[in-house]
Amino acid sequence: MEKQLEQIREQQKESWNKFSSGWKKWDDLTMDFLKPVGAEIIRSISPENGQVILDVAGGTGEPGLTIAGMLNGGKVIITDLSQDMLDIARENADQKNIKNVEFKACDVCELPFADNTFDAISCRFGFMFFPDMLLAAKEMARVLKPGGKIATSVWNVPEKNFWITATMGTINKNMELPAPPPGAPGMFRCAKDGLIADLFSQAGLKNITQKEITGKLNCQTTDTYWIMMTEIAAPIVAALSKADEATKEKIKTEVYHAIDQRYPAGDVVMDSSALVIYGEK
């Protein structure tokens, strides 16, 4: 891997380890938010008893743990770049008494598995963070058995994801942040229609489909939204850390105003849109 990509990978690892405690704190809310996407991934790969399934960028454990709970005689291997996130996934597995699951900290671009190992692969919101997305797709295809299924999800365009643009848009309006280099990891890096489908095709996958899945972030209050986003969203925390106190307060005030305008009744349930892309080897 090129040195620049290695640097991005190490930055990603450091960031996810750093924010793992926030993800643990907000696990119930975020997993409820992301559940429709996980459900579509599971529906797409249709896990069957006895199968061995890989969950890439598994974070705190989903959808890998749900898949493991569906299998009789099979198992799920959950991988992530961040060991700290996997430690939370292991705790979640223990709490749910899920035994047929293994955890492996590794880089998706160098998967430590033999060719043709897995019956199916799930990857929920991982691709936009992978330094080399094509290499990642090729690695997943390599470890997938012939006829095996893969499904991944990425965020759709900003216009359909107010839950993140409410804050990031306000930050960008108030701060002159340096533009990220082309292809750098980011929330909407994969939002372009057909981008992941094209990567799947280049990786040798076939029968590729793409489907939009909507969800709702049920924060209930603006306070809950603000606290959560400033504890789990690395780009937001990074940007705010560069702002002086007056600018931070201005951004917070404007975010609250934008959300209060959108939800005047005070019930903050924010729409989201993601794309689920499916392929077969």
C-alpha positions as CSV (number, residue, x, y, z in Angstrom):
1,M,0.0,0.0,0.0
2,E,1.3,3.5,-0.8
3,K,2.6,5.6,2.0
4,Q,-0.1,8.2,1.7
5,L,-2.8,5.4,2.0
6,E,-1.0,3.9,5.0
7,Q,-1.1,7.3,6.7
8,I,-4.9,7.5,6.0
9,R,-5.4,4.0,7.4
10,E,-3.5,4.9,10.6
11,Q,-5.4,8.1,11.0
12,Q,-8.6,6.2,10.7
13,K,-7.5,3.6,13.2
14,E,-6.6,6.3,15.7
15,S,-9.8,8.2,15.2
16,W,-12.1,5.1,15.7
17,N,-10.2,4.0,18.7
18,K,-10.5,7.6,20.1
19,F,-14.3,7.8,19.6
20,S,-15.1,4.2,20.6
21,S,-16.2,5.3,24.1
22,G,-18.7,7.7,22.5
23,W,-20.0,4.9,20.3
24,K,-20.5,2.7,23.3
25,K,-22.4,5.4,25.1
26,W,-24.7,6.0,22.2
27,D,-24.9,2.4,21.0
28,D,-28.7,2.0,21.5
29,L,-29.6,5.2,19.6
30,T,-27.2,4.7,16.8
31,M,-28.0,1.0,16.3
32,D,-31.8,1.8,16.2
33,F,-31.0,4.5,13.6
34,L,-28.9,2.2,11.4
35,K,-31.2,-0.9,11.8
36,P,-33.1,-0.5,8.5
37,V,-29.9,-0.5,6.5
38,G,-28.6,-3.6,8.4
39,A,-31.9,-5.3,7.8
40,E,-31.6,-4.7,4.0
41,I,-28.0,-6.0,4.0
42,I,-29.1,-9.2,5.8
43,R,-32.1,-9.6,3.5
44,S,-29.7,-9.2,0.5
45,I,-27.2,-11.8,1.6
46,S,-29.9,-14.1,3.0
47,P,-27.8,-16.0,5.6
48,E,-28.3,-19.7,5.9
49,N,-27.6,-22.2,8.6
50,G,-24.0,-23.6,8.5
51,Q,-22.6,-20.7,6.6
52,V,-19.4,-18.8,7.5
53,I,-20.0,-15.0,7.1
54,L,-17.6,-12.1,7.2
55,D,-18.7,-8.7,8.6
56,V,-16.3,-6.0,7.6
57,A,-16.0,-2.7,9.4
58,G,-18.2,-4.2,12.1
59,G,-17.7,-1.5,14.7
60,T,-19.7,-2.2,17.8
61,G,-21.0,-5.5,16.2
62,E,-23.8,-4.9,13.8
63,P,-25.1,-6.3,11.6
64,G,-22.7,-9.2,12.4
65,L,-24.2,-10.1,15.7
66,T,-27.7,-10.1,14.3
67,I,-26.5,-12.4,11.5
68,A,-24.8,-14.7,14.0
69,G,-28.0,-14.9,16.0
70,M,-29.8,-16.2,12.9
71,L,-27.3,-19.0,12.1
72,N,-27.6,-22.5,13.4
73,G,-24.2,-24.3,13.0
74,G,-22.5,-21.4,11.2
75,K,-20.5,-18.5,12.4
76,V,-19.7,-14.8,11.8
77,I,-16.2,-13.3,11.8
78,I,-16.5,-9.6,12.6
79,T,-13.5,-7.4,11.5
80,D,-12.7,-3.8,12.1
81,L,-9.6,-1.6,11.9
82,S,-10.2,-0.5,15.5
83,Q,-9.5,-3.0,18.3
84,D,-11.3,-0.7,20.7
85,M,-14.5,-0.9,18.7
86,L,-14.2,-4.6,18.5
87,D,-13.9,-4.8,22.3
88,I,-17.3,-3.2,22.5
89,A,-18.7,-5.7,19.9
90,R,-17.4,-8.5,22.1
91,E,-19.1,-7.1,25.1
92,N,-22.4,-6.8,23.1
93,A,-22.0,-10.4,22.0
94,D,-21.5,-11.5,25.6
95,Q,-24.6,-9.5,26.7
96,K,-26.7,-11.2,24.0
97,N,-25.1,-14.6,24.7
98,I,-24.0,-15.0,21.1
99,K,-21.3,-17.6,20.9
100,N,-20.8,-18.3,17.2
101,V,-18.9,-15.1,16.5
102,E,-15.2,-14.3,16.3
103,F,-13.4,-10.9,16.2
104,K,-10.4,-9.9,14.2
105,A,-8.7,-6.4,14.1
106,C,-7.4,-6.1,10.6
107,D,-7.3,-3.9,7.5
108,V,-9.8,-4.7,4.8
109,C,-7.2,-4.0,2.2
110,E,-5.1,-6.9,3.6
111,L,-7.7,-9.4,4.9
112,P,-5.9,-12.3,6.7
113,F,-8.1,-15.0,5.2
114,A,-7.6,-17.6,2.4
115,D,-9.3,-17.3,-1.0
116,N,-12.9,-18.5,-1.2
117,T,-13.4,-18.7,2.6
118,F,-16.8,-17.0,3.1
119,D,-20.3,-17.7,2.0
120,A,-21.3,-14.1,2.3
121,I,-20.0,-10.7,3.4
122,S,-21.7,-7.7,5.0
123,C,-20.2,-4.3,5.3
124,R,-22.3,-1.5,6.8
125,F,-20.9,2.0,6.2
126,G,-17.3,1.0,5.7
127,F,-16.4,1.9,2.2
128,M,-16.3,5.6,2.5
129,F,-13.5,5.2,5.1
130,F,-11.3,2.7,3.2
131,P,-8.1,4.3,1.9
132,D,-8.2,2.3,-1.3
133,M,-11.8,1.3,-2.0
134,L,-11.1,-0.7,-5.2
135,L,-8.4,-2.8,-3.3
136,A,-10.9,-3.3,-0.5
137,A,-13.6,-4.5,-3.0
138,K,-11.1,-6.9,-4.6
139,E,-10.0,-8.3,-1.2
140,M,-13.6,-9.0,-0.3
141,A,-14.2,-10.6,-3.6
142,R,-11.0,-12.7,-3.1
143,V,-12.2,-14.2,0.2
144,L,-15.7,-14.8,-1.0
145,K,-16.6,-18.2,-2.2
146,P,-17.8,-18.6,-5.9
147,G,-21.5,-17.9,-5.8
148,G,-21.1,-16.0,-2.6
149,K,-23.1,-12.9,-1.8
150,I,-21.9,-9.4,-0.7
151,A,-23.9,-6.4,0.4
152,T,-22.6,-3.0,1.6
153,S,-24.1,0.4,2.4
154,V,-23.0,4.0,1.9
155,W,-24.6,7.3,2.7
156,N,-26.7,8.9,-0.1
157,V,-26.3,12.5,-1.1
158,P,-26.1,15.3,1.5
159,E,-29.5,16.7,0.5
160,K,-31.1,13.6,1.9
161,N,-29.1,13.5,5.1
162,F,-30.0,16.6,7.2
163,W,-29.0,14.7,10.4
164,I,-25.3,15.3,9.4
165,T,-25.5,18.4,7.2
166,A,-27.3,20.3,9.9
167,T,-24.0,20.4,11.8
168,M,-21.4,20.0,9.1
169,G,-23.1,22.6,6.9
170,T,-23.1,25.1,9.7
171,I,-19.5,24.4,10.5
172,N,-18.5,24.9,6.9
173,K,-20.4,28.2,6.8
174,N,-18.6,29.6,9.8
175,M,-15.1,28.2,9.4
176,E,-12.7,28.1,6.5
177,L,-11.7,24.4,6.6
178,P,-9.1,23.1,4.2
179,A,-10.7,21.1,1.4
180,P,-9.9,17.4,1.9
181,P,-7.7,15.8,-0.8
182,P,-9.6,14.1,-3.7
183,G,-10.8,10.7,-2.7
184,A,-10.1,11.2,1.0
185,P,-12.4,9.3,3.5
186,G,-15.6,11.2,4.2
187,M,-19.3,10.8,4.8
188,F,-20.4,11.4,1.3
189,R,-17.4,10.1,-0.6
190,C,-19.5,7.2,-2.0
191,A,-22.8,9.0,-2.6
192,K,-22.3,9.3,-6.3
193,D,-24.9,7.1,-8.1
194,G,-23.3,3.8,-9.3
195,L,-19.9,4.4,-7.7
196,I,-19.8,1.3,-5.5
197,A,-21.6,-0.7,-8.2
198,D,-18.7,0.2,-10.5
199,L,-16.1,-0.9,-7.9
200,F,-18.0,-4.2,-7.5
201,S,-17.9,-4.7,-11.2
202,Q,-14.1,-3.9,-11.4
203,A,-13.6,-6.4,-8.6
204,G,-15.2,-9.1,-10.7
205,L,-18.6,-9.3,-9.0
206,K,-21.8,-9.7,-10.9
207,N,-25.6,-9.4,-10.6
208,I,-25.0,-6.1,-9.0
209,T,-28.0,-4.1,-7.7
210,Q,-28.4,-0.8,-5.8
211,K,-31.4,0.2,-3.5
212,E,-32.1,3.3,-1.5
213,I,-33.0,2.7,2.2
214,T,-34.4,5.5,4.4
215,G,-34.0,5.7,8.2
216,K,-34.8,8.0,11.1
217,L,-32.5,9.3,13.8
218,N,-34.9,9.6,16.8
219,C,-33.0,12.1,19.0
220,Q,-36.3,13.5,20.4
221,T,-34.5,16.7,21.5
222,T,-32.0,19.1,20.0
223,D,-29.9,18.7,23.1
224,T,-29.6,15.0,22.6
225,Y,-28.7,15.5,18.9
226,W,-26.0,18.0,19.7
227,I,-24.4,16.0,22.5
228,M,-24.4,12.8,20.5
229,M,-22.9,14.3,17.3
230,T,-20.2,16.0,19.3
231,E,-19.2,12.7,21.0
232,I,-19.3,10.3,18.1
233,A,-18.8,12.3,14.8
234,A,-15.0,12.6,14.3
235,P,-15.2,15.3,11.5
236,I,-17.4,17.5,13.7
237,V,-15.2,17.1,16.7
238,A,-12.1,17.8,14.7
239,A,-13.5,20.9,13.1
240,L,-14.8,22.3,16.4
241,S,-11.4,21.7,18.1
242,K,-10.0,24.3,15.6
243,A,-12.6,26.9,16.5
244,D,-12.4,29.6,19.2
245,E,-15.1,29.6,21.9
246,A,-17.1,32.4,20.3
247,T,-17.2,30.5,17.0
248,K,-18.1,27.3,18.7
249,E,-21.0,29.0,20.5
250,K,-22.2,30.6,17.2
251,I,-22.1,27.2,15.4
252,K,-24.1,25.6,18.2
253,T,-26.7,28.4,18.3
254,E,-27.1,28.2,14.5
255,V,-27.4,24.4,14.6
256,Y,-30.1,24.6,17.3
257,H,-31.9,27.2,15.2
258,A,-31.8,25.1,12.1
259,I,-33.2,22.0,13.9
260,D,-35.8,24.0,15.8
261,Q,-37.0,25.5,12.5
262,R,-37.2,22.0,10.9
263,Y,-38.9,20.5,13.9
264,P,-41.0,23.3,15.5
265,A,-43.0,20.8,17.6
266,G,-39.7,19.8,19.3
267,D,-39.8,16.1,18.3
268,V,-36.5,15.7,16.6
269,V,-36.7,12.7,14.4
270,M,-34.3,13.2,11.5
271,D,-34.6,11.5,8.1
272,S,-31.6,9.8,6.5
273,S,-31.0,8.1,3.2
274,A,-28.4,5.3,2.3
275,L,-27.7,3.1,-0.6
276,V,-27.3,-0.6,-0.2
277,I,-25.3,-2.3,-3.0
278,Y,-25.4,-6.0,-3.6
279,G,-23.2,-8.3,-5.7
280,E,-22.3,-12.0,-6.2
281,K,-19.0,-13.7,-7.1
